[in-house]
């Protein structure tokens, strides 16, 4: 997924990483207006955060019991 205003020159990247363009797929999806520190705060406060993250990231955080301490300001 791309962010508004970003630029990407796939042709230039393909020169350095042959085969890249065959593997890249852009997905149209809504952007979530949330920062990483907000997700960490939600975890520390015991608030829901699951649907702000890709499944693998969520599972990693749960398995390693990350961000359970309050986030310093």
C-alpha positions as CSV (number, residue, x, y, z in Angstrom):
1,X,0.0,0.0,0.0
2,X,1.3,3.4,-0.8
3,X,1.1,6.6,1.2
4,X,-0.3,9.8,-0.3
5,X,2.5,11.9,-1.9
6,X,5.1,9.1,-2.1
7,X,7.0,8.4,-5.2
8,X,8.5,5.1,-6.4
9,X,10.6,4.5,-9.5
10,X,10.1,0.7,-10.0
11,X,12.3,0.8,-13.2
12,X,15.3,2.2,-11.2
13,X,14.7,-0.4,-8.4
14,X,14.4,-3.2,-11.0
15,X,17.9,-2.4,-12.2
16,X,19.3,-3.0,-8.7
17,X,16.9,-5.8,-7.7
18,X,16.1,-7.8,-10.9
19,X,12.7,-9.5,-10.7
20,X,11.3,-7.0,-8.2
21,X,8.5,-5.6,-10.4
22,X,7.1,-9.1,-10.9
23,X,6.8,-9.5,-7.1
24,X,5.4,-6.1,-6.2
25,X,1.6,-5.6,-5.9
26,X,0.0,-2.4,-4.7
27,X,-3.2,-2.7,-2.7
28,X,-5.9,0.0,-2.5
29,X,-6.9,0.2,1.1
30,X,-8.0,3.0,3.4
31,X,-5.2,4.6,5.5
32,X,-5.5,4.4,9.2
33,X,-4.7,7.7,10.9
34,X,-2.8,6.2,13.9
35,X,0.8,6.4,14.9
36,X,2.9,3.6,16.4
37,X,3.1,5.4,19.8
38,X,-0.7,5.4,19.9
39,X,-0.8,1.6,19.3
40,X,1.8,1.1,22.0
41,X,-0.2,3.2,24.4
42,X,-3.4,1.2,23.6
43,X,-1.5,-2.0,24.4
44,X,-0.1,-0.6,27.7
45,X,-3.6,0.6,28.7
46,X,-5.3,-2.7,27.8
47,X,-7.4,-1.1,25.1
48,X,-8.1,-2.9,21.8
49,X,-5.4,-2.7,19.1
50,X,-5.7,-5.9,17.1
51,X,-7.2,-4.4,14.0
52,X,-4.6,-1.6,13.7
53,X,-1.9,-4.2,12.9
54,X,-1.1,-6.9,10.4
55,X,-1.8,-10.4,11.8
56,X,1.8,-11.4,12.0
57,X,2.8,-8.2,13.9
58,X,-0.1,-8.7,16.3
59,X,0.9,-12.3,17.0
60,X,4.5,-11.3,17.6
61,X,3.5,-8.6,20.1
62,X,1.2,-11.0,22.0
63,X,3.8,-13.9,21.9
64,X,6.6,-11.7,23.2
65,X,4.3,-9.7,25.6
66,X,5.5,-6.4,24.3
67,X,4.5,-2.9,25.3
68,X,2.7,-3.9,28.5
69,X,4.4,-1.1,30.4
70,X,3.0,2.4,30.2
71,X,4.4,4.5,27.4
72,X,6.6,7.5,28.7
73,X,5.5,10.9,27.4
